Amino acid sequence: MRQNALSAMLAVALCATASMLVAVQVQAKEISTIRFGVEASYPPFESKTADGQLQGFDIDLGNALCAQLKAKCVWVENAFDGLIPALQARKFDAIDSAMNINAKRSEQIDFTQPLYRSPAQLVARAGSTLQPAAESLASHKVGVLQGSIQEQYAKQAWATKGVDVVSYQTQDLVYADLSAGRLDATFVDATAASLGFLNQPAGKGFAFAGPSVKDAKVIGTGVGIGVRKGDKELVDALNGAFLELKRNGTYQKLLKEYFTVDLAVD
């Protein structure tokens, strides 16, 4: 009797396991293509080669996630400040464009777990005494990327206190006006500023001004991939693929390829 009961239990367990495997396979088949929205003027995270090909850490990571899921990657370019509305309008399935996870954005869309973290800092002429505080920046012009967390923070914390916060369609335009002397500073992702401007010929004579700004509500808790509200299947698939990329070393390899500082998340 006991042996028969044990056999029956084992049969039930095997059936349940088989059903779970089938369910996972079916779910994987459903995600055959992932269309990522991206704004490609933010090196080293996303930019274009001379012949117009997309490149950067986010691009390589997104392609690796698709490969892990055996899904086709399609990249759709869009202005950064229009990425969330375009996602909601189903122009693409997810946002993979150095977008930080914060409270305001989380009201509109869902996010994967954080993929990496990078601080936000002020950049100004080398030797500048400017600090990332309203009393220091009052009567000065600070350039920010339209739709960015830096714009959100600057408008909330500084613009109401006499700081002239100027928004631009792309960060490249901010750097151009900063170099030309039409801006006193830019508030920007520190890694993007370091590798995409300060270490380039155009950034000669500029440096970080003051410490990084920490504000979990606005600056956020790290960069994630954004998806439409309630799209749990895609979030779970991307999170699962990301964990596998960390396990097999692909994630760490990409970080070392692009960065000299540690942006990894636990």
TALINRA-V813542 format. One record per pair of residues at least 12 apart in sequence whose C-alpha atoms are under 10 Angstrom apart, sorted by the first residue. I is the first residue (numbers start at 1). GAP is how many residues later the second one is. Records with the same first field share a line. If there is no record, write none. Layout:
# TALINRA-V813542
I=GAP / GAP
This chain:
# TALINRA-V813542
27=206 / 207 / 210
28=41 / 42 / 43 / 205 / 206 / 209
29=40 / 41 / 42
30=41 / 203 / 204
31=35 / 38 / 39 / 40 / 41 / 202 / 203 / 206
32=34 / 37 / 38 / 39 / 40 / 41
33=33 / 36 / 37 / 38 / 39 / 40 / 41 / 60
34=28 / 29 / 31 / 32 / 35 / 37 / 38 / 39 / 40 / 41 / 58 / 59 / 60 / 200
35=31 / 36 / 37 / 38 / 39 / 40 / 41 / 52 / 55 / 56 / 57 / 58 / 59 / 60 / 61
36=23 / 26 / 27 / 37 / 38 / 39 / 40 / 41 / 51 / 55 / 56 / 57 / 58 / 59 / 60 / 61 / 189 / 190 / 191
37=37 / 38 / 39 / 40 / 41 / 42 / 43 / 45 / 46 / 47 / 49 / 50 / 54 / 55 / 56 / 57 / 58 / 59 / 60 / 188 / 189
38=16 / 20 / 21 / 37 / 38 / 39 / 40 / 41 / 42 / 45 / 54 / 56 / 57 / 58 / 59 / 60 / 61
39=36 / 37 / 38 / 39 / 40 / 41 / 42 / 43 / 44 / 56 / 57 / 58 / 59 / 131
40=13 / 14 / 15 / 16 / 19 / 36 / 37 / 38 / 39 / 40 / 57 / 130
41=13 / 15 / 38 / 39 / 56 / 128 / 129 / 130 / 131 / 132 / 155
42=14 / 55 / 56 / 103 / 128 / 129 / 130 / 147 / 150 / 151 / 153 / 154
43=12 / 13 / 14 / 15 / 55 / 128 / 129 / 148 / 149 / 150 / 151 / 152 / 153 / 154
44=12 / 13 / 14 / 15 / 54 / 147 / 148 / 149 / 150 / 151 / 152 / 153 / 214 / 215
45=12 / 13 / 14 / 15 / 16 / 51 / 52 / 53 / 146 / 147 / 150 / 151 / 213
46=12 / 13 / 14 / 50 / 51 / 52 / 146
47=12 / 149
54=21 / 23
56=198 / 202
57=40 / 41 / 197 / 198 / 200 / 201 / 202
58=38 / 39 / 40 / 57 / 167 / 196
59=14 / 16 / 37 / 38
60=191 / 194
61=35 / 54 / 181 / 184 / 189 / 190 / 193 / 194
62=12 / 13 / 33 / 34 / 35 / 163 / 176 / 180
63=12
64=177 / 178 / 181 / 186 / 187 / 190
65=172 / 173 / 174 / 175 / 176 / 177 / 178 / 179 / 180 / 185 / 186
66=171 / 172 / 175 / 176
67=174
68=169 / 170 / 172 / 173 / 174 / 176 / 177
69=168 / 169 / 171 / 172 / 173
74=18 / 19
75=17 / 19 / 20 / 21
76=15 / 16 / 17 / 18 / 19
77=15 / 20
78=13 / 17 / 19
79=67 / 68 / 90 / 91
80=15 / 17 / 18 / 19 / 65 / 66 / 67 / 68 / 89 / 90
81=64 / 65 / 66 / 67 / 87 / 88 / 89
82=64 / 65
83=12 / 13 / 14 / 16 / 64 / 143
84=21 / 24 / 25 / 63 / 142 / 143 / 144
85=23 / 24
87=22 / 139 / 140 / 141 / 142
88=20 / 21 / 139 / 140 / 141
89=139
90=138
92=135 / 136
93=133 / 134 / 135 / 138 / 141
94=15 / 16 / 17 / 131 / 132 / 133 / 134 / 137 / 140 / 141
95=14 / 16 / 129 / 130 / 131 / 132 / 133
96=127 / 128 / 129 / 130 / 131
97=126 / 127 / 128 / 129
98=17 / 18 / 19 / 20 / 50 / 91 / 94 / 124 / 125 / 126 / 127 / 128
99=12 / 15 / 48 / 49 / 50 / 121 / 123 / 124 / 125 / 126 / 127
100=14 / 15 / 16 / 17 / 18 / 48 / 49 / 89 / 118 / 119 / 120 / 121 / 122 / 123 / 124 / 125 / 126
101=12 / 13 / 48 / 115 / 116 / 117 / 118 / 119 / 120 / 121 / 122 / 123 / 124 / 125
102=47 / 113 / 114 / 115 / 116 / 117 / 118 / 119 / 120 / 121 / 122
103=113 / 114 / 115 / 116 / 117 / 118
104=45 / 48 / 113 / 114 / 116
105=44 / 113 / 115 / 121
106=120 / 123
107=122
108=118 / 119 / 120 / 121
109=116 / 117 / 118 / 119 / 120 / 121 / 122
110=114 / 115 / 116 / 117 / 118 / 119 / 120 / 121 / 122 / 125
111=112 / 113 / 114 / 115 / 116 / 117 / 118 / 120 / 121 / 123 / 124 / 127 / 128
112=111 / 112 / 113 / 114 / 115 / 120 / 122 / 123 / 124 / 125 / 126 / 127 / 128 / 130
113=108 / 109 / 110 / 111 / 112 / 113 / 122 / 123 / 125 / 126 / 129 / 130 / 152
114=107 / 108 / 109 / 110 / 111 / 125 / 128 / 150 / 151 / 152
115=107 / 108 / 109 / 110 / 124 / 127 / 128 / 136 / 148 / 149 / 150 / 151
116=105 / 106 / 107 / 108 / 139 / 146 / 147 / 148 / 149 / 150
117=72 / 74 / 103 / 104 / 105 / 106 / 107 / 145 / 146 / 147 / 148
118=71 / 72 / 73 / 74 / 94 / 101 / 103 / 104 / 105 / 143 / 144 / 145 / 146
119=69 / 70 / 71 / 72 / 73 / 92 / 93 / 94 / 95 / 100 / 101 / 102 / 103 / 144
120=12 / 29 / 30 / 67 / 68 / 69 / 70 / 71 / 72 / 73 / 91 / 92 / 93 / 94 / 95 / 99
121=29 / 65 / 66 / 67 / 68 / 69 / 70 / 72 / 87 / 88 / 89 / 90 / 91 / 92 / 93
122=20 / 21 / 28 / 63 / 64 / 65 / 66 / 67 / 68 / 71 / 85 / 86 / 87 / 88 / 89 / 90 / 91
123=19 / 20 / 52 / 55 / 61 / 62 / 63 / 64 / 65 / 66 / 67 / 70 / 71 / 74 / 75 / 80 / 83 / 84 / 85 / 86 / 87
124=18 / 54 / 55 / 59 / 60 / 61 / 62 / 63 / 79 / 81 / 82 / 83 / 84 / 85 / 86
125=53 / 54 / 56 / 59 / 60 / 78 / 79 / 80 / 81 / 82 / 83 / 84
126=77 / 78 / 79 / 80 / 81 / 82 / 83
127=78 / 79 / 80 / 81 / 82
128=56 / 57 / 78 / 79 / 80 / 81 / 82
129=80 / 81
130=54 / 55 / 78 / 79 / 80
131=54 / 77 / 78 / 79 / 80 / 81
132=22 / 25 / 26 / 53 / 55 / 77 / 78 / 79 / 80 / 81
133=21 / 24 / 25 / 28 / 30 / 77 / 80
134=20 / 23 / 24 / 25 / 26 / 27 / 28 / 29
135=23 / 26 / 27 / 28
136=22 / 27
137=21 / 22 / 24 / 25 / 26 / 27 / 28 / 47 / 48
138=20 / 21 / 22 / 23 / 24 / 25 / 26
139=20 / 22 / 23 / 24 / 25 / 26 / 45
140=22 / 23 / 24 / 25 / 43 / 44 / 45
141=18 / 21 / 22 / 23 / 24 / 25 / 37 / 41 / 42 / 43 / 44 / 45
142=12 / 16 / 17 / 21 / 22 / 23 / 24 / 25 / 32 / 36 / 40 / 41 / 42 / 43 / 44 / 45
143=21 / 22 / 23 / 24 / 25 / 28 / 30 / 31 / 32 / 34 / 35 / 39 / 40 / 41 / 42 / 43 / 44 / 45
144=21 / 22 / 23 / 24 / 25 / 26 / 27 / 29 / 30 / 31 / 41 / 42 / 43 / 44
145=21 / 22 / 23 / 24 / 25 / 26 / 27 / 28 / 29 / 41 / 42 / 43 / 44
146=20 / 21 / 22 / 23 / 24 / 25
147=20 / 21 / 22 / 23
148=19 / 23 / 39 / 40 / 41 / 71
149=38 / 39 / 40 / 68 / 69 / 70 / 71
150=17 / 36 / 37 / 38 / 39 / 63 / 68 / 69
151=14 / 15 / 16 / 17 / 35 / 36 / 37 / 67 / 68
152=66 / 67
153=34 / 60 / 62 / 64 / 65 / 66
154=12 / 33 / 64
155=12
156=62
164=19 / 20
165=18 / 20 / 21 / 22
166=17 / 20
167=19
171=15 / 17 / 21 / 22 / 25 / 26
172=24 / 25
174=12 / 13 / 14
175=18 / 21 / 22 / 23 / 27 / 28
176=26 / 27
178=24 / 25 / 28
179=23 / 24 / 25 / 26 / 27
185=21 / 22 / 23 / 24
186=22 / 23
187=21 / 22 / 25 / 26
188=24
189=23 / 30
190=18 / 22
191=68 / 69 / 70 / 72
193=14 / 15
194=13 / 14
195=63 / 64 / 65
222=41 / 42 / 43
223=42
224=15
225=13 / 14
246=18 / 19 / 20
251=13
252=12
